[in-house]
Amino acid sequence: MNINTATVDAIAPREAESLSPRALLPFLLITFALAWGVLALFLFLPEQMTGLFGQLSGRHPLFFLAVYAPAIAAWIIVARHAGPGGFRRYLSRALLWRCSPGWWAFLLIGIPLLFLAGSWYTGNLFSEPLPFSSWQAGLVALFFAAIKGPVEEFGWRGLALPLLQRMVTPLAAGLILGGIWGFWHLPAFLLSGTQQSEWSFAPFLLGCIAISVLVTQLFNASGGSILLPAVFHFNLMNPIFPDAQPYDTWMLIVVAAGVVWFNREAMLTRQGAVTEVIPQPQGRMSR
């Protein structure tokens, strides 16, 4: 049987650019080595590191480097594997915004209401002062929140989640990735000057797992968007929202359980799960 040359040319790039689940190993190695390496230096050599680079805080450049570790790892792996063209198509997933109105309502209205309800139940909704002395200070805090945690999603949901979904169901992928994601934050809980140092690790880990399950369904419903998980991430750390701990965590767990129940067919099977890290070019044939 004769094989059409155009077909071969169309298939070959797809084979070359399709990342294997084996890419998860270097992704995790780079992600943990970079973030834990930076924070370990401040943890075990505090005087030397502070003398050289200053006191570590949530706005310190080295803290940003640690936070960006998942994205940096994903960028390295995708660029090395797929070249400039594949890397651009991978980045194009950060422009995917289409999703059901229900998800957008949850992102823009549901999450703020969740924090307000948790703060009200805690009893500090009206008792604590506003978190900023001026609107300018509020804008600065919002800016730093937008350029910090949400960037992680280029790695966690940009690369790790679709590769995991090639091997397991979306629910299992969300649970696994949530555990890894939460554990990755551990060194920040051991260092003074970080936001996490004021929190308890166990509820945070449970919250990461619940969030990961929620974002997994959002990710698949949006066709593999990196943007929507980033918006979710931003809203969860939005500095203008009141303190709702620990009730925000418990409510997120309840919401995650509800999402799994109402989407159990999608969450418990691999049908419909997004598994590609690098979208195919428009008009290219696929097998």
N, C-alpha and C positions, 0 to 999 in steps of 0.2 A: 504494500500500500504506500502510495506517495504521500509525503507529509508536506503540507503547504509551508513555505519558508516564512511567510508573514506570521503564521500561527506560532511557529517556533520562536520567532523574534519577540512575539507578544508574551509567550509563556516564560521565556528565559529570565527577563527582568523580574517577573513576579517570583520565581523561585529564588533568585538572588536576594531580593529585598524582603522576603518573608522571614522575620526573625523567629528563631527556634525558641521554645521554652527554656532551653539551656542558657539563654541570655539572662535568665533570672539570677543565676549564680554570680556572674561578674557585676550585675546591677547591684545586688545586695552587698557584695564585697566592697565596692566603691562607696556605696551609700553609707555603710556602717563605718568603714575605715576613715572616711573624710570627716563625718560628723563626730564620731566618738574620738577620733584622734585629736581634733581641735579642742573638744571639751575635756578630754583626759589631761591634756597639757595644763589647763587651768586648774584641774582638780588635784593633780599630783605635784605640779610645780607652780603653785599660786603666786609666790613672791616674784619668781623670775618672770613669769608671763605678764603679771600686772606691771612689773617694772619696765618691761619691753613694750607692751601694747596697751597698757592702761587697764582699768577695772572693767571686767566683763559685765555687759548688760544686754538687754534685749535689742538694743540699737547698735551694738558694737559690730564693726565690719566682720570680725571673725565669727561672731554668732550668726550673722547673715550667711557666711560661707558654710557653716554647719547646717543651717536650715535649708540651704539650696542644694545640699548633697544629693538628694534623690533626683532632682532635675538635672544636675551636672552629670550624674551617672547615666541617666537616660540619654542626654544629648551626646555624650561620648560614644555610647554603644550604637545609637541610631546613625550618627554621622559616619562612624567608622564602617558600619555594615552596609549602609544604603547610599552613601555619598550625598552631595548637595541636593540633588533632585528628591531623593527619598526623605532627606531631612526636612525639606520645605513642605512636603506633603504631610509628614508627621506633625509639623508645627501648625498646619492648616486646621487640625482638629481643635485648636484653641479658638477657632472662629465659629465652630458649630454651636448654634444657639437654639435651634428648633427643638421643642419638646412640648409635651401636653400642657395646657393651661393649668392643670392641677399641680404639676411639679413647679411651675413658675410661682403659683400662689403659695405653695409651701415654702419655697426659697425666700420670697420677698415679704410674705405676711405671716406664714406659719411659724418660722423660726423666731422672728421677733416676739410673737405672741407667746411662744414657749418660754422665752427668757423672762418676759414680763410676768407670766403666770408663776414661774419658779421663784422669782424674786418676791412676788406678792405672798406666796405660801411661806417663804422664809421669813417674811416680816420686815424686809428692808426696802420695799419698793418706794415708800414715801419717807422713810426715816433717814436714809443716807443722802449726803449732798451730791450734787452733780459732779461727775468725775473730772471735769475740766474747768479751769479758771476763766477761760475765754473761748469764743468760737474758733479763734485761730489755733489754739492748742488742740481743740477737737479735730480740726482738719488735718493737722500734723499727725495726730494719732491714727486717724483713718488712713492717711497715706501710707504710714509704715505698716499698718495691718494689711493693706492691699498688696504691698510688694514683698511681704515676708512669707507667711504660711501658705497662701494660695499657690505660690510658685512650686511648692512640693508636688503639686498634682501632675506636673509634667512627668514625674517619675512614677508615683504610686498608681495613678489611674492612666497616665499616658503610656506606660510601658508594662508595669508589673501586673495590673489587673487583666488586660487582654491576654497576656501570656498564661496566667493562671487559669483563665477560663477555657484555654485549650485542653486542659487536663482535668478540671473538676467543674462542678456545677457553679452557677453564680453565687448561690448561698455559701457554699464551701469556700469559694474564692474570696468572698467578702469577709468571712470569719478568719481565714488564714491571713489575709492581708491586713485586717484590722489588728490582729495580734502582733504581727511584725511591726506595723506602723506605731502602735502604742509602745512596744518594747524599745524601739529605736529612740524614743524620747527620754529614756531612763536617765542618761547622764545629766540632762538639764534639771532633773529633780534633786540632784546632789550638789548643785552649784548655787551659791548665793548670788543674787543679782539677776537671776532669770525669773520669768513669770512663773514657770513650773515649780520653782523652789518653794512657793507658797501653797502648793496643792498637795493632795494625797495621791499616790501613784495608782493604787488599786481601782478607785472609781474612775480615774482618768483612762486606765487601760480598758475597762468595761465600756466607757463612753466611746473610745476609739473603735472598738469592735462593732458597737451599735451603729456608729456613723458610717463605718466602712460598708456594712450591709445595706444601709440606706443609699449610700452613694453608688453602690454596685447596680442597684435597680435603676437609679437615675442615669447612670452612665450608659447602660444598655438601652434604656428608653430614648436616649438622645442620640443614638447611633455612634457612640464612642467619643462624645464631646469631652474635651479637657476643660473648656470654659465653665460649664455648669458645675462640675465638682469644685472648681476654684471659687466660684461664687458661693457655693455651700460652705467651703472652708472659711472664706472671708466672713460670712455671716456668723459662723460659730465663734469667731474671735473678734467680732465687732466691738471696739472699745466703748461705744456709746450705749451698749446694752447693759442693764443692771446685773449685778452679781446674783446668780440663781443657784449656786452650788448648795447642796448636791442634787437638788431636784431637777435641774436641767438634764443631768445624766440619766436619772431614772425615767424621765419623760421621753428622752431619746430612745431608750431601750424599749419602752412601750410602743413608740411610733415605729421603730424598726420591726418589732414583732408583728405589728399590724400590717406593715408593708409586705412582709414575707407572706403572711396569711392571704392577703388579697391578691398577691401576685405569685402564689405558690407554684403554679404551672410553669411560669417563666423562671422562677428562682431555683426550682428543683430539677430542671432539665437544662441541657446545654443548647437547646434550640432557641435561637434568637440572641444568644450571647455574642457580644462583640469580641472578636479574637484577633483582629488585625491591628498592629501597631502603626503600620505605614499604609495609608489608603492607596489604592491603585489609581493610576492616571485616568482621567476622563476618556472613555471610549476604548480602553484597552480590553482585549478579550481575556476571559478567565476560564479556568477549567471547571 
